[in-house]
Amino acid sequence: MYNRHHKISKLHIKKGDTVQVLSGNYQKKQGTVLKVFPKTYRAIVEGVHIVSKHRKPTAKNPQGSIEKVEAPIHISNLMLIDSVTGKPTRVGRKLNEEGKLQRYSKKTGEFINNG
């Protein structure tokens, strides 16, 4: 899975991006990226890949519980939603006017806001 000698490449998805799931049980579902794990190439997407997490009884919660939580999904199964067209697009990188490397939509050719 993760090898400490393995070089981690830059990802096409960042926290806060709106993405669509390409394959699996949640195919064609859209959501916002809550967290990204670059070392394992996974991301947590809001409302996608919901699993039941069993919580042990504690002093605060003596009953214990079963919670529904989003689990990480592999980044290869996610595609960024273009803010202009609202459809999935591939992501590339090129230099902007200031000479800084920035993500851009391959469908429309426009730069993607990083904030």
C-alpha positions in Angstrom: 0.0 0.0 0.0 2.3 2.8 1.2 6.0 2.5 0.9 8.1 5.1 2.7 10.5 5.2 -0.3 7.7 5.8 -2.8 7.5 9.4 -4.1 4.1 11.0 -3.5 3.0 12.8 -6.7 0.8 15.9 -6.7 -2.9 15.1 -6.6 -5.6 16.6 -8.9 -8.0 17.1 -6.0 -7.8 19.4 -3.0 -9.8 19.9 0.2 -13.0 21.9 -0.6 -13.3 20.8 -4.3 -16.6 19.5 -5.6 -16.0 16.0 -7.1 -18.0 13.2 -8.8 -17.5 9.5 -8.1 -16.6 7.6 -11.3 -17.1 4.0 -10.2 -18.3 1.8 -7.4 -21.5 1.8 -5.4 -21.6 5.6 -5.3 -21.2 6.1 -9.0 -22.3 9.5 -10.3 -22.7 10.9 -6.8 -21.3 14.4 -6.1 -19.9 15.8 -3.0 -17.3 18.2 -1.4 -13.9 16.9 -0.4 -13.6 17.1 3.4 -10.0 15.7 3.8 -7.2 14.4 1.5 -4.7 11.7 2.4 -1.8 12.1 -0.1 0.3 9.1 1.2 -2.5 6.6 0.6 -4.1 8.4 -2.4 -7.5 8.6 -0.7 -10.0 11.3 0.1 -13.1 11.7 2.2 -16.0 13.0 0.3 -19.2 14.4 2.0 -22.1 12.0 1.7 -20.2 9.3 -0.2 -19.0 5.9 1.1 -21.0 5.9 4.3 -20.0 3.1 6.8 -21.3 2.1 10.2 -18.7 2.8 13.0 -19.2 1.0 16.3 -18.3 3.1 19.3 -17.4 1.4 22.6 -19.1 2.6 25.8 -17.2 5.3 27.5 -17.8 7.5 30.6 -19.4 10.2 28.4 -21.4 7.7 26.4 -22.1 4.7 28.7 -24.5 3.1 26.2 -22.1 3.0 23.2 -23.4 3.7 19.7 -23.3 2.9 16.0 -22.5 6.0 14.0 -22.7 6.6 10.2 -19.4 8.0 9.0 -17.8 8.8 5.6 -14.9 6.5 4.8 -12.0 7.4 2.5 -12.3 6.6 -1.2 -9.5 6.2 -3.7 -8.6 9.4 -5.6 -8.6 7.5 -9.0 -12.4 7.1 -8.6 -12.9 10.8 -8.3 -13.2 13.5 -10.9 -13.3 17.3 -10.3 -16.5 19.2 -11.2 -15.9 22.2 -13.5 -17.3 25.3 -11.9 -18.2 26.8 -15.3 -20.0 23.9 -16.9 -21.0 21.9 -13.8 -19.7 18.7 -15.5 -16.7 16.5 -14.6 -13.4 17.5 -16.1 -9.8 16.3 -16.2 -7.3 18.5 -14.5 -3.9 19.7 -15.8 -1.3 22.1 -14.6 0.2 25.1 -16.4 1.8 28.4 -15.6 -0.5 31.4 -15.0 0.3 35.1 -15.7 2.5 35.4 -12.6 4.6 32.3 -13.6 3.1 30.2 -10.9 2.0 26.6 -11.6 -1.8 26.3 -11.2 -4.5 23.7 -11.9 -6.7 24.2 -14.9 -9.8 22.5 -16.4 -8.9 20.6 -19.6 -12.6 20.9 -20.7 -12.8 24.7 -20.7 -9.1 25.7 -20.4 -9.8 28.0 -17.4 -7.8 28.1 -14.2 -9.4 26.5 -11.1 -9.6 28.6 -8.0 -7.5 27.2 -5.2 -9.5 28.8 -2.4 
